[in-house]
Amino acid sequence: MPFKINLLENIGGVIMNEKPAGKVVEVDIDRIYPNPNQPRRKFTEEDLKELAASIKANGLIQPIIVRRLDIGYELVAGERRLRAARLCGMTMIACIIVETTERGSAIMALTENMQRKDLNFFEEAEAISVMIELFGYTQEDVAVRLGKSQSTVANKIRLLKFTRPERKAMLEYGFTERHARALLCVNDVTLRTQLIEEIYRRRLNVESTEKLIEMRMKENKEMVRIKKCRGAFKDVRLFVNTINHAVEVMKAAGIEAEMRKSKQKEYTEYVVRIPNKSA
C-alpha cells in the first residue's frame, strides 16, 4: 500500500535519533540539501503549486529519498515533492534514508527521474552524459541500468550537439525528440537556427520537418558551391589569360587559330576562330 503521512500534524523539533537507514523518518526540511547531480532542471511554478495544494490537503503520499551528509542530508530522489513541501510551509518531511555514495546518489536520481519520465529529452541526454563522463560508465552500462538499448542511449547523447539556445528554443516550441533528431544532420548552426524557427512557424510534424530539412540542405549545398565558384573566378583576367594561352598553344602546334577582342559599352566580347580543317 502507498505510504501516507499527514505531516501537518507533526510540525515539531528535529528528530535527533533517526531510525535505521531504509526506514521512513521525518527530517527537518532545512537540513536537506539539493543533489548537485539532479538531472531535472526545470520545474514549472503551476505544477509545484498544484502538488503543494495536494500535499497540504492529503499529506505526502510517497516519502523522498535522502542520504546522510556531515552537515545534514542530500536529496537523492523527490526534488519536486521537496520543493512543493517547502512551498506549502512544511518544516518536516518524511524521508527514506539510504546509505550510498555520491556516485550512487547520482545514479539513483537519474534512474528515478527517467523511470517517472520527469525529464525532457535534453535533460535525459545531459544526465546520461554525466554518468559516462563523471562515473566512468560505458554506453552499454547506462543502457543496462536504464533498461534501454545501446542505440537509444547513443542517440540521446547525440542530442548534446545542439547549443543551449537551440535546446531552449526547441523545448519552448514544443518540439519532440524526433524533431530534434531530424535536425542532427544539419551541421551549419546558422541554417539549423533558421530551420528551428521555420519548423515552429509552420507547425510542421516530424515527416514534414524531415522533408523541409532535406530541401533546405540541398539549397544550402548549392549556395555554398556557387559561392566557392564566385570566389575562385572573381578575377575575369584569369579566364582571358587562359583563352590567350590556349590560342598560343594552338598556334605553336601549327593551327591557324586567332582571338579577337571587341569592347562594347556594356560588355567585352572575345571571339576565338579555328579553321574547320584544323578543328
GISUL-V626851 format. One line per field, one symbol per residue. ss: DSSP state (@ for helix, = for strand, . for the rest). burial: # if it has 24 or more other ideal C-beta (glycine too) atoms within 12 Angstrom, else .. Layout:
ss: ???
burial: ???
This chain:
ss: ....=.@@@..............=====@@@==...........@@@@@@@@@@@@@@.=...======..======.@@@@@@@@@....======....@@@@@@@@@@@@@@@....@@@@@@@@@@@@@@@...@@@@@@@@...@@@@@@@@@@@@..@@@@@@@@@....@@@@@@@.....@@@@@@@@@@@@@@...@@@@@@@@@@@@@@@@@@@@@@@@@@@....@@@@@@@@@@@@@@@@.....======....======......
burial: ....#.#................######.#####.####..#.......##..#...##.#######....################.#.#######.#....##########...###############....#.#..##.##.....##.######.#...##.###.#.#.#.######.#....##..##..#....#....#..##..##.........................#...#.........#..............#.......
